[in-house]
Amino acid sequence: MDATSDADSAGLEKLDRSTCYTLLAGAPIGRIVFTEGALPAIQPVNFVLDGDDVIIRTGMDSKLAAATRSAVVAFEADQYDADTLAGWSVVLVGRAEAVTNDAERRRLAGLGLTPWAPGARPHYVRIRPEIVRGRRLPPQRAAD
């Protein structure tokens, strides 16, 4: 990060939208934050990007499927390197929608999102981000 970079109050580099999506595209796992029983809940998920939208798969009767129907959720992915103390985090906030259109479900099936959790995961959830924020901490020391 150079002297002209945009930094937050903690000195972390603020990432533009394009950089956030580039980083997300390489992340294998993210976390969805939703409300369950009036309390915050976080669940790790694998995902795929469909344009600017995040697509996840879950079971039809799962708590996640029920909790995210037309709900405002957050989605976060990150990476950290303990050797260099470098890392980044991207957070998206938007509305989660169940994908119910059969043609759209078939199209999403072609994106290659294979659930990593056991069991059937035929339900697709689309997160349409309204807020995209990212921060990056550049390397602080050389790797040994």
Residue frames as qw, qx, qy, qz and C-alpha x, y, z in Angstrom:
[[0.000, 0.892, 0.452, 0.000, 0.00, 0.00, 0.00],
 [0.451, 0.248, -0.010, 0.857, 1.48, 3.35, -0.96],
 [0.082, -0.261, -0.365, 0.890, 0.90, 6.83, 0.45],
 [0.339, 0.058, -0.260, -0.902, -1.87, 7.49, -2.07],
 [0.311, -0.226, -0.910, -0.156, -3.87, 4.35, -1.23],
 [0.529, -0.485, -0.093, -0.690, -7.25, 4.65, 0.38],
 [0.377, 0.025, -0.844, 0.380, -6.94, 3.33, 3.95],
 [0.516, -0.689, -0.431, -0.271, -9.39, 3.01, 6.80],
 [0.333, -0.849, 0.229, -0.340, -8.78, 4.28, 10.35],
 [0.854, -0.407, 0.316, 0.073, -6.89, 1.07, 11.24],
 [0.088, -0.662, 0.613, 0.422, -4.54, 1.46, 8.27],
 [0.585, 0.163, 0.783, 0.136, -6.14, -1.32, 6.24],
 [0.025, 0.137, -0.533, -0.834, -6.37, -0.77, 2.49],
 [0.585, 0.409, 0.416, -0.562, -9.96, -0.22, 1.33],
 [0.328, 0.005, 0.820, 0.469, -10.68, -2.34, -1.71],
 [0.421, 0.233, -0.204, -0.853, -12.76, -1.24, -4.66],
 [0.826, 0.146, 0.275, -0.470, -15.70, -3.34, -5.85],
 [0.758, 0.507, -0.388, -0.133, -13.77, -4.90, -8.74],
 [0.202, 0.482, -0.792, 0.315, -10.91, -6.03, -6.47],
 [0.564, -0.162, 0.593, -0.552, -13.43, -7.46, -3.98],
 [0.891, 0.271, 0.089, -0.352, -14.99, -9.63, -6.68],
 [0.579, 0.562, -0.588, 0.055, -11.59, -10.73, -8.00],
 [0.082, -0.393, 0.807, -0.433, -10.64, -11.91, -4.51],
 [0.717, 0.012, 0.440, -0.540, -14.00, -13.61, -3.95],
 [0.814, 0.415, -0.275, -0.299, -13.64, -15.52, -7.23],
 [0.509, 0.430, -0.720, 0.195, -10.57, -17.28, -5.82],
 [0.333, -0.334, 0.657, -0.588, -11.99, -18.07, -2.38],
 [0.333, -0.055, -0.920, -0.202, -13.17, -21.67, -1.90],
 [0.342, -0.529, -0.752, 0.195, -15.27, -21.07, 1.22],
 [0.086, -0.446, 0.053, -0.889, -17.27, -18.16, 2.60],
 [0.088, -0.298, -0.802, 0.510, -19.59, -17.57, 5.51],
 [0.222, -0.542, -0.455, -0.670, -23.22, -16.54, 5.35],
 [0.043, -0.103, -0.602, 0.790, -24.58, -14.55, 8.28],
 [0.371, -0.406, -0.559, -0.621, -28.33, -14.77, 8.82],
 [0.408, -0.313, 0.429, -0.743, -30.92, -14.63, 11.58],
 [0.537, -0.133, -0.824, -0.121, -32.07, -17.84, 13.23],
 [0.504, -0.592, -0.609, 0.154, -34.63, -17.62, 16.01],
 [0.118, -0.977, -0.092, -0.150, -34.02, -13.85, 16.35],
 [0.577, -0.675, 0.327, 0.324, -30.30, -14.46, 16.93],
 [0.371, 0.741, -0.484, -0.282, -27.36, -14.08, 14.56],
 [0.903, -0.071, 0.416, 0.081, -26.10, -17.29, 12.98],
 [0.193, 0.733, -0.556, -0.342, -23.05, -17.94, 10.80],
 [0.910, 0.064, 0.410, -0.011, -22.58, -20.93, 8.54],
 [0.172, -0.501, 0.642, 0.555, -19.60, -21.79, 6.34],
 [0.765, 0.496, 0.366, -0.187, -20.57, -22.54, 2.74],
 [0.413, -0.094, 0.560, 0.712, -18.95, -23.12, -0.58],
 [0.336, 0.764, 0.280, -0.474, -20.24, -20.83, -3.29],
 [0.508, 0.231, 0.486, 0.673, -19.93, -19.62, -6.83],
 [0.084, 0.494, 0.047, -0.864, -20.28, -16.15, -8.28],
 [0.379, 0.557, 0.679, 0.291, -22.95, -15.52, -10.91],
 [0.144, 0.784, 0.126, 0.591, -22.04, -12.04, -12.08],
 [0.030, -0.513, 0.433, -0.741, -22.13, -9.98, -8.88],
 [0.787, -0.371, 0.013, -0.492, -24.45, -12.44, -7.11],
 [0.096, -0.374, 0.899, -0.209, -23.34, -15.17, -4.71],
 [0.816, -0.046, -0.357, -0.452, -24.93, -18.58, -5.26],
 [0.192, -0.336, 0.868, -0.310, -24.99, -21.28, -2.58],
 [0.644, -0.114, -0.651, -0.385, -26.70, -24.67, -2.40],
 [0.256, -0.225, 0.725, -0.599, -28.48, -26.16, 0.57],
 [0.005, -0.275, -0.961, -0.010, -31.15, -28.70, 1.47],
 [0.214, -0.519, -0.490, -0.667, -34.77, -27.73, 0.82],
 [0.595, -0.696, -0.359, -0.182, -35.76, -28.06, 4.48],
 [0.618, 0.002, -0.375, 0.691, -32.54, -26.77, 6.01],
 [0.272, -0.765, -0.334, 0.478, -32.48, -24.01, 8.61],
 [0.264, -0.326, 0.300, 0.857, -30.36, -21.99, 6.21],
 [0.038, 0.333, 0.698, 0.633, -32.92, -22.27, 3.39],
 [0.229, -0.753, -0.617, -0.015, -35.75, -21.23, 5.71],
 [0.370, -0.692, -0.180, 0.593, -33.83, -18.40, 7.34],
 [0.263, -0.285, 0.351, 0.852, -32.63, -16.81, 4.10],
 [0.217, 0.579, 0.709, 0.341, -35.92, -16.60, 2.21],
 [0.072, 0.816, 0.255, 0.514, -36.18, -12.92, 1.28],
 [0.586, -0.752, -0.125, 0.274, -34.00, -12.00, 4.25],
 [0.214, 0.897, -0.344, 0.177, -31.18, -9.50, 4.46],
 [0.935, -0.249, 0.034, 0.251, -27.96, -11.45, 4.97],
 [0.017, -0.861, 0.478, 0.173, -24.23, -10.85, 5.00],
 [0.968, 0.190, -0.003, 0.164, -21.69, -12.95, 3.18],
 [0.183, -0.879, 0.435, 0.077, -17.99, -12.90, 4.04],
 [0.949, 0.167, -0.057, 0.262, -14.88, -14.54, 2.64],
 [0.183, -0.920, 0.346, 0.028, -11.27, -13.96, 3.58],
 [0.886, 0.235, -0.257, 0.306, -7.73, -15.17, 3.36],
 [0.378, -0.879, 0.285, -0.060, -4.83, -14.86, 5.80],
 [0.778, 0.370, -0.404, 0.308, -1.13, -15.70, 5.54],
 [0.692, -0.713, -0.054, 0.101, 0.38, -16.27, 8.97],
 [0.767, -0.043, 0.082, 0.635, 3.95, -16.07, 7.64],
 [0.298, 0.324, 0.160, 0.883, 3.62, -12.58, 6.17],
 [0.000, 0.470, 0.559, -0.683, 0.73, -11.36, 8.35],
 [0.201, 0.113, -0.379, -0.896, -1.06, -10.40, 5.12],
 [0.173, 0.372, 0.907, -0.091, -4.71, -10.93, 4.44],
 [0.232, -0.104, -0.286, -0.924, -7.97, -9.66, 3.10],
 [0.185, 0.389, 0.832, -0.350, -11.66, -9.77, 3.91],
 [0.201, -0.137, -0.443, -0.863, -14.65, -9.04, 1.69],
 [0.184, 0.359, 0.771, -0.493, -18.17, -8.56, 3.07],
 [0.178, -0.243, -0.562, -0.770, -21.33, -8.38, 0.97],
 [0.226, 0.299, 0.673, -0.638, -24.71, -7.37, 2.36],
 [0.360, 0.058, -0.468, -0.805, -27.91, -7.96, 0.45],
 [0.762, 0.001, 0.259, -0.593, -31.13, -9.88, 0.14],
 [0.167, -0.165, 0.962, 0.140, -31.13, -13.67, -0.16],
 [0.701, 0.228, -0.048, -0.674, -33.67, -15.21, -2.50],
 [0.666, 0.006, 0.746, 0.015, -34.63, -18.81, -3.15],
 [0.226, 0.334, -0.612, -0.680, -34.19, -19.69, -6.81],
 [0.602, 0.202, 0.670, -0.384, -37.47, -21.33, -7.79],
 [0.635, 0.605, -0.170, -0.448, -37.54, -20.99, -11.59],
 [0.926, -0.020, 0.361, 0.109, -36.69, -24.38, -13.13],
 [0.680, 0.660, -0.005, 0.319, -34.83, -22.90, -16.12],
 [0.034, -0.867, 0.367, -0.334, -32.75, -20.72, -13.80],
 [0.754, -0.470, 0.449, -0.098, -31.99, -23.70, -11.55],
 [0.912, 0.262, 0.220, 0.225, -30.77, -25.67, -14.56],
 [0.416, 0.814, -0.165, 0.369, -28.59, -22.74, -15.62],
 [0.348, -0.783, 0.434, -0.278, -27.11, -22.45, -12.13],
 [0.930, -0.180, 0.319, 0.026, -26.43, -26.20, -12.09],
 [0.790, 0.519, 0.027, 0.327, -24.10, -25.57, -15.03],
 [0.000, 0.917, -0.290, 0.275, -21.93, -23.20, -12.98],
 [0.673, 0.268, -0.625, 0.290, -20.19, -26.15, -11.32],
 [0.317, -0.524, 0.466, -0.638, -21.16, -25.55, -7.71],
 [0.705, -0.093, -0.703, -0.025, -20.79, -28.93, -6.03],
 [0.581, -0.723, 0.088, -0.362, -21.89, -29.00, -2.38],
 [0.331, 0.460, -0.755, 0.330, -19.11, -30.04, -0.02],
 [0.466, -0.203, 0.633, -0.584, -21.46, -31.09, 2.78],
 [0.046, 0.064, 0.984, 0.158, -22.94, -34.60, 2.56],
 [0.288, 0.527, 0.713, -0.362, -26.54, -35.16, 1.50],
 [0.324, 0.611, 0.563, 0.452, -28.81, -33.73, -1.17],
 [0.152, -0.523, -0.124, 0.830, -28.52, -29.98, -1.74],
 [0.337, 0.482, 0.661, 0.466, -31.04, -29.21, -4.49],
 [0.052, -0.925, -0.360, 0.112, -32.00, -25.74, -3.18],
 [0.505, 0.301, 0.039, 0.808, -30.21, -22.70, -4.64],
 [0.217, -0.862, -0.298, 0.348, -29.99, -19.42, -2.76],
 [0.471, 0.547, 0.124, 0.680, -28.98, -16.23, -4.56],
 [0.344, -0.693, -0.245, 0.585, -27.55, -13.31, -2.60],
 [0.372, 0.742, 0.250, 0.499, -27.95, -10.00, -4.44],
 [0.510, -0.315, -0.266, 0.755, -25.41, -7.66, -2.84],
 [0.052, 0.943, 0.258, 0.204, -26.32, -4.05, -2.20],
 [0.254, -0.903, 0.347, -0.013, -23.21, -3.29, -0.15],
 [0.912, 0.212, -0.164, 0.311, -19.73, -4.53, -1.10],
 [0.221, -0.910, 0.329, -0.124, -16.81, -3.78, 1.24],
 [0.935, 0.079, -0.196, 0.285, -13.32, -5.12, 1.36],
 [0.265, -0.898, 0.351, -0.028, -10.15, -4.53, 3.34],
 [0.901, 0.248, -0.242, 0.262, -6.62, -5.80, 2.83],
 [0.494, -0.801, 0.308, 0.141, -3.58, -5.90, 5.08],
 [0.644, 0.644, -0.410, 0.043, -0.40, -6.03, 2.99],
 [0.856, -0.041, -0.390, 0.337, 2.56, -8.21, 4.08],
 [0.376, -0.913, 0.096, -0.124, 4.12, -6.98, 7.31],
 [0.392, -0.650, 0.634, 0.147, 7.28, -9.09, 7.28],
 [0.482, 0.446, -0.679, -0.328, 9.08, -11.34, 4.88],
 [0.969, -0.131, -0.050, -0.203, 8.29, -15.04, 4.97],
 [0.493, -0.623, 0.600, 0.098, 11.09, -17.17, 6.45]]
